[in-house]
Amino acid sequence: MTNRASNGFHYRRSVAEIDLRRIENNYRAFAALVPEATFICPMVKANAYGHGDNEVAKALRHAGAKYLGVALVEEGETLRRGGDRGPVLVFGPADMGSAEAMLRENLTPVVSAWDQLEALEIAHAELGTSRVSLHFEFNTGMNRLGFEPHEVPKLKEWLVKMAKAYRLDGVCTHLFSGNDAGEASKYSDAQLSCFAEIAASFPDVIVHALNSSGSVNIWKRLQDSKNVPASARKPLGLRPGIGIYGVNPGNDENAMIGLKPVMSVKTHIISLHRIAKGDNVSYGPSWTAERDSVVGTVPFGYADGYRRALSNKADVLMRGRRIKQIGTVCMDYFMIDLTDLDAEKPVKSGEEVVLLGEQGREQITADELAQLAGTIPYEILTGISDRVTKTYLK
Ligand SMILES: Cc1ncc(COP(=O)(O)O)c(C=O)c1O
């Protein structure tokens, strides 16, 4: 186990433990869904969904990932500084400010608008780099990024004109409702059949469209379906994000396809208070003792990514048991009700508390915290702040 502590917070014992073996396991679970040569581009944007991009990138390359995906040019630069030399697709726009860095670092632009092509042309003329590999993104209904389908002929003309400087390696789109793929996948099917026509206009390039939920829900059905145009049956590439980090990307347990949660958040009791019935806990107060109680203080707050919306709602794990969080979550701390646990055996300062992950037979998932906080697991994972030291299991 190595302790990164590069964030400077190396005294505190509140850690996010990242199991890189599970990153590899989860990548392989996606790879097992599709024929061998299918394009798979695991997403390591947003610091690998809060897990540490350089470490996750190394684990993914080790597991066989040929491509990695980021949102920002800066994220691509971070991977290069960390020593990654493989293909990295940048899904966010290259603009006049970032196109040069994109080309200098040999990152692969996923271009979604004409002004990005202009920025790349200028950067390419200035730097005189070798032929640039590009992907085009198309808008098939999400209305976020992407060329419109009717722009295909113009883009093809551009490619012919610029053939010396640019090579199109892939076309893609992004699903906005990947887990609508039950029996009637109305949004995703519409997007994919629109995309199939676009893909048919670019017969020799990689086509990719499926995020984690799309991958587990649609891939198989699409390959078997007789209603899907032949052009769409060309193996559709995957771009799994959240599933790589072990969050269930689908609507039921089958969608787990062997995925395992990667991040655990662990800390410990730093203070104990014996309070009388009627005493209050934390700001507000939003919790009042209904009996004489033992209150434990946990050094982890909303500035660490434990959301204030969890106040009086979440559980933590101690001694393999669920314990109630009580009172309002503070910036650096929250409190838990240790009355019953302490009655069994007195609780001591320093005892381990698990906020996310497994302990004994119990488990707290990012999904559970997200539901309690009224958000999505993506926000829980990316929200674990840089104050929390990451520890890596390899
Ligand atoms: C373009 C693109 N592809 C793939 C993904 C991965 O999605 P998910 O994390 O739902 O698998 C994202 C994430 O939002 C994305 O923006």
PDBQT file of the ligand as one rigid body, heavy atoms in Angstrom, charges set to zero:
ROOT
HETATM    1  C1  LIG A 401     -18.576  11.970 -23.512  1.00  0.00    +0.000 C 
HETATM    2  C2  LIG A 401     -18.711  11.035 -22.357  1.00  0.00    +0.000 A 
HETATM    3  N1  LIG A 401     -18.529   9.715 -22.555  1.00  0.00    +0.000 NA
HETATM    4  C3  LIG A 401     -18.629   8.824 -21.534  1.00  0.00    +0.000 A 
HETATM    5  C4  LIG A 401     -18.949   9.223 -20.259  1.00  0.00    +0.000 A 
HETATM    6  C5  LIG A 401     -19.060   8.200 -19.164  1.00  0.00    +0.000 C 
HETATM    7  O1  LIG A 401     -20.341   8.144 -18.643  1.00  0.00    +0.000 OA
HETATM    8  P1  LIG A 401     -20.673   7.181 -17.399  1.00  0.00    +0.000 P 
HETATM    9  O2  LIG A 401     -19.866   7.696 -16.255  1.00  0.00    +0.000 OA
HETATM   10  O3  LIG A 401     -22.129   7.389 -17.182  1.00  0.00    +0.000 OA
HETATM   11  O4  LIG A 401     -20.289   5.823 -17.793  1.00  0.00    +0.000 OA
HETATM   12  C6  LIG A 401     -19.168  10.591 -20.012  1.00  0.00    +0.000 A 
HETATM   13  C7  LIG A 401     -19.524  11.049 -18.661  1.00  0.00    +0.000 C 
HETATM   14  O5  LIG A 401     -20.348  11.832 -18.419  1.00  0.00    +0.000 OA
HETATM   15  C8  LIG A 401     -19.046  11.521 -21.093  1.00  0.00    +0.000 A 
HETATM   16  O6  LIG A 401     -19.247  12.824 -20.899  1.00  0.00    +0.000 OA
ENDROOT
TORSDOF 0
